[in-house]
Amino acid sequence: MQYQTQQSHTVVVIGASGYVGAELSRLVQKHSALKLFGCYVSEHSSDAGTLLSDLHPQYAHCLSMPLQPLSSDAKTAIIEQADTVFLCTDHVVSVALAPDFLQAGLKVIDLSGGFRLHEASQYSEFYGFQHKYTDWLDRAVYGLAEWNAADIATAQLVAVPGCYPTAALMALLPLKQKALLTDEKVIVNAVSGVTGAGRKASLTSHGAELSLQAYGLFGHRHTPEIAQQLQQEVLFTPHLANFPRGILATVYATLNDTVTDDDLANAYQCYANTPLVRAKSQSRPAIKDVVQQPFVDIGWHRQGNQLIVLSAIDNLLKGAASQAIQCINLQLGLPVEEGLL
């Protein structure tokens, strides 16, 4: 379906130099309904003035634009010219930038964790800063496209889910919706490729140091995000692995005693008409099948009242950039898959 309008919707990408920002810029560029006004980095970034295609040569055919510094003049131009701002910035930066654009009447789709949690106190505990914009926390809509479509469509501020929560919640919410789970704590183990650690160099993500390692034990910031949306306690353990991109989540849950195989199949029928979700009983999703794709692959397996659900996504796409595109598609009244398939 082509976007039937005489005017394109003008957007900007702030934080475009990173993996997610580059992916999002690429998706915007090829989207028939969107006009990319500019790609920005912080005013004092060493990447300012660099061609985006020089940082990400694989996109030289479509991203040969300079990264502009986000000066005060640039912010003024964005407010005057843009309709929607995509923030691919650190959570502290997003929280500082978003209110100005929102107060000017623009829509903001934030890919950081800056507005995902409802409780401001959790930002001190899990993110290490005090959140001052509780009014926008109350108004932000959680951008899990398949589950919050109506609210996303009318939201001024969308908080795009984290990559791990996306994989976990897409697996669990059909079960929760149908009340198939006991109240026992749900366990989520998930493995991510190294792009999940971001583009900046660190010892943790250095090639010579990488193997397979758990991190963020008991205190990862995605734990309260998953629990908030699921409305159930979660024990979440992420792992960083030596491959570029993708997430495989393994979810362990306990079913109510009366749950049948048909109940499980019927629960996942909620995805029957969703073009970007591929759910199948007894399947074993693999990262190779979703890398550089906007899909979620889900498979479920049971033994008695024990359930294992597997969920695979590309952390940079469904875990970030393509989900942001799904959100703006909903806001523009377009099919959720527009520009992604």
C-alpha positions in Angstrom: 0.0 0.0 0.0 1.3 3.4 -0.9 0.8 6.5 1.3 -2.0 8.4 -0.4 -1.3 12.0 0.4 0.1 15.1 -1.2 2.5 15.8 1.6 5.1 13.6 3.3 5.4 13.4 7.0 8.6 15.2 8.0 10.8 13.5 10.6 14.3 13.8 12.1 16.5 11.2 13.7 18.6 12.4 16.7 21.4 10.0 17.7 21.7 8.8 14.1 25.4 7.7 14.4 24.7 4.6 16.4 23.6 1.2 15.2 19.9 1.8 16.0 20.0 5.4 14.6 21.5 4.2 11.4 19.0 1.5 10.9 16.2 3.9 11.6 17.5 6.5 9.2 17.7 3.8 6.5 14.1 2.7 7.1 12.9 6.3 7.1 14.8 7.0 3.8 13.0 4.1 2.0 9.6 4.8 3.5 7.3 6.4 0.9 5.3 8.4 3.5 8.2 9.9 5.4 10.6 12.7 4.6 13.9 12.7 6.5 14.6 16.3 7.4 18.0 15.5 9.0 20.2 13.2 11.0 21.7 14.6 14.1 24.2 13.9 16.8 25.1 15.9 19.9 26.6 19.3 19.3 30.1 18.3 20.4 30.2 14.8 19.0 33.3 13.7 17.1 30.9 12.3 14.5 29.4 15.7 13.7 30.0 16.6 10.0 30.8 13.0 9.1 28.8 11.3 6.4 26.5 8.7 7.9 27.6 6.4 5.1 31.2 6.7 6.2 30.3 5.3 9.6 28.0 2.6 8.2 29.4 1.8 4.7 26.8 -0.9 4.1 24.3 1.9 3.7 26.3 4.0 1.3 23.6 3.7 -1.3 21.0 5.4 0.8 22.6 7.3 3.7 25.1 9.7 2.1 24.0 12.6 4.3 26.1 14.4 6.9 25.5 14.0 10.6 24.5 17.5 11.8 25.3 18.8 15.3 22.3 19.4 17.4 22.9 23.1 18.1 20.2 25.5 19.4 19.7 26.7 15.8 19.2 23.1 14.7 16.6 22.6 17.4 14.7 25.7 16.3 14.8 24.4 12.7 13.5 21.0 13.8 10.6 22.6 15.7 9.7 24.7 12.7 10.0 22.0 10.0 9.5 18.6 11.5 6.3 16.7 12.5 7.9 13.8 14.5 11.3 13.5 16.3 12.8 10.0 16.7 15.2 9.9 19.6 17.9 7.3 19.4 19.9 8.8 22.3 20.9 7.8 25.8 18.0 7.8 28.2 19.3 10.9 30.1 19.6 12.8 26.8 16.2 11.7 25.6 14.6 12.9 28.9 16.4 16.3 28.5 15.4 16.7 24.8 11.9 15.3 24.6 10.0 17.9 26.6 11.0 20.9 24.5 9.9 19.2 21.3 6.7 18.0 22.9 5.8 21.4 24.3 6.3 22.8 20.8 3.6 20.4 19.6 5.8 17.8 17.8 5.4 14.1 18.3 8.3 12.2 19.8 9.1 8.5 19.4 11.7 7.7 21.9 13.8 4.6 21.5 15.6 5.0 24.8 14.4 3.9 28.2 13.7 7.4 29.3 9.9 7.2 29.3 9.1 3.4 29.5 8.6 3.1 33.2 5.5 4.5 35.0 7.2 5.0 38.4 9.7 7.8 38.6 11.4 6.2 41.6 12.4 3.2 39.4 14.7 5.5 37.4 16.8 6.2 40.4 17.1 2.5 41.2 17.6 1.0 37.7 18.8 3.9 35.6 20.8 5.9 38.1 19.2 9.3 37.6 16.2 11.2 39.0 13.4 11.6 36.5 11.9 15.2 36.6 9.2 14.8 34.0 6.6 12.7 35.8 3.9 14.3 33.8 5.3 12.9 30.6 5.8 9.5 32.2 2.1 9.5 32.8 1.3 10.4 29.2 3.8 8.3 27.4 2.4 5.3 25.6 4.3 2.0 25.5 5.1 1.3 21.9 4.6 -2.4 21.7 2.9 -2.1 18.3 0.9 -5.4 18.2 -0.5 -4.8 21.7 -1.0 -1.0 22.0 -2.0 0.0 18.5 -5.0 2.2 19.4 -3.1 4.2 22.1 0.0 4.5 19.9 -2.1 5.9 17.1 -3.1 8.9 19.1 -0.1 9.4 21.4 2.1 12.5 21.3 4.9 10.6 23.1 5.7 6.9 22.4 8.2 5.0 24.4 9.5 2.3 22.1 10.1 -0.9 24.2 13.5 -2.3 25.0 14.9 -5.1 22.9 14.8 -7.8 25.6 11.3 -6.7 26.8 10.0 -6.9 23.2 11.2 -10.5 22.8 9.8 -11.5 26.2 6.5 -9.7 26.1 5.6 -10.9 22.6 6.0 -14.4 24.0 4.2 -13.9 27.2 1.3 -11.5 26.6 -0.9 -13.9 24.7 -0.8 -16.2 27.8 -1.4 -13.4 30.2 -4.3 -12.1 28.2 -6.0 -15.4 28.4 -5.2 -16.0 32.1 -3.3 -19.2 31.4 -0.4 -18.5 33.8 -0.2 -19.1 37.5 1.1 -16.3 39.7 4.5 -17.9 40.0 7.5 -15.8 39.0 8.2 -16.0 35.2 11.8 -16.7 34.2 13.3 -15.1 31.1 16.8 -15.9 29.9 17.8 -14.0 26.8 21.0 -13.9 24.6 21.8 -10.8 22.5 24.4 -10.1 19.9 27.1 -7.5 20.6 25.3 -4.6 18.8 23.0 -4.6 21.8 25.9 -3.1 23.8 26.0 -0.1 21.4 28.6 1.3 19.0 31.0 2.9 21.5 34.0 0.8 22.3 34.3 -0.9 25.6 36.3 -3.8 27.1 33.0 -5.8 27.5 32.2 -5.7 23.9 35.8 -5.9 22.5 36.1 -8.8 20.1 39.0 -10.5 22.0 36.9 -10.5 25.2 33.6 -11.8 23.8 32.4 -15.3 24.3 29.0 -15.9 26.1 28.4 -14.2 29.5 25.5 -13.3 31.7 25.3 -9.7 33.0 23.0 -7.5 34.9 22.1 -10.2 37.4 18.9 -9.3 39.4 19.2 -5.7 38.6 19.0 -5.2 34.8 16.8 -2.2 33.9 14.6 -4.2 31.6 13.4 -6.3 34.5 10.9 -3.7 35.8 9.9 -2.9 32.3 8.9 -6.5 31.6 7.2 -6.9 35.0 5.3 -3.6 34.5 3.8 -4.7 31.2 3.2 -8.3 32.3 1.8 -7.3 35.7 3.7 -10.2 37.2 7.0 -10.8 38.9 9.9 -11.7 36.5 13.4 -13.1 37.0 15.3 -11.8 34.0 18.9 -12.7 33.0 20.4 -11.2 29.9 23.5 -12.7 28.1 25.9 -11.0 25.7 27.2 -13.3 22.9 29.9 -13.2 20.2 27.7 -12.6 17.2 26.7 -9.3 15.7 22.9 -9.0 16.1 19.7 -10.7 17.2 18.1 -11.9 20.4 16.8 -15.3 21.4 14.7 -15.3 24.6 13.8 -18.5 26.4 10.9 -18.0 28.7 9.8 -20.4 31.5 6.3 -20.2 32.9 3.9 -22.4 34.9 0.4 -23.0 33.5 -2.8 -23.3 35.4 -3.8 -26.9 35.9 -6.8 -26.7 33.6 -4.9 -25.3 30.5 -5.2 -27.5 27.4 -3.1 -27.6 24.3 -6.0 -26.0 22.5 -6.0 -23.2 25.0 -2.4 -22.4 24.2 -3.0 -22.5 20.5 -6.0 -20.3 20.8 -4.0 -17.8 22.9 -1.4 -17.4 20.2 -4.1 -17.0 17.6 -4.1 -13.3 18.6 -1.2 -13.1 16.1 -3.0 -14.8 13.2 -3.5 -11.6 11.3 -0.4 -9.7 12.4 2.0 -9.7 9.4 5.2 -9.3 11.5 4.7 -12.1 14.0 5.3 -15.8 13.1 4.0 -18.0 15.9 3.9 -21.8 15.7 3.6 -24.6 18.3 6.7 -26.8 18.7 8.8 -24.5 16.5 12.3 -23.5 17.6 13.0 -20.0 16.4 16.5 -19.2 15.3 18.3 -15.9 15.2 19.5 -16.5 11.7 15.8 -16.4 10.5 15.1 -12.9 11.9 18.4 -11.0 11.5 17.9 -8.0 9.3 14.1 -8.7 9.3 11.3 -7.0 11.2 9.7 -10.2 12.4 9.2 -11.9 15.7 9.4 -15.7 15.6 7.7 -17.5 18.5 7.5 -21.2 19.4 6.0 -22.8 22.5 6.5 -26.2 24.1 4.8 -27.8 27.1 5.3 -30.7 29.5 2.5 -31.0 32.0 2.0 -27.5 33.4 5.5 -26.4 32.5 5.8 -24.1 29.5 8.8 -23.0 27.5 8.3 -20.2 25.0 11.1 -19.2 22.5 11.2 -15.8 20.9 13.6 -14.5 18.3 14.0 -11.0 17.0 16.6 -8.7 15.5 17.6 -6.4 18.4 18.2 -3.5 16.1 14.9 -3.9 14.1 11.9 -5.3 16.0 13.9 -4.6 19.2 14.2 -0.9 18.2 14.1 0.7 14.7 11.5 -1.3 12.8 9.2 -1.2 15.9 9.6 2.6 15.8 8.4 2.6 12.2 5.5 0.4 13.2 4.5 3.1 15.7 4.7 5.9 13.2 2.7 3.8 10.7 0.0 3.5 13.3 0.0 7.2 13.9 -0.3 7.9 10.1 -3.1 5.4 9.7 -0.9 3.1 7.6 -0.6 -0.7 7.7 1.8 -1.6 10.5 4.2 -3.2 8.1 4.4 -0.3 5.6 8.0 0.3 4.6 9.3 -2.8 6.4 8.5 -5.6 3.9 
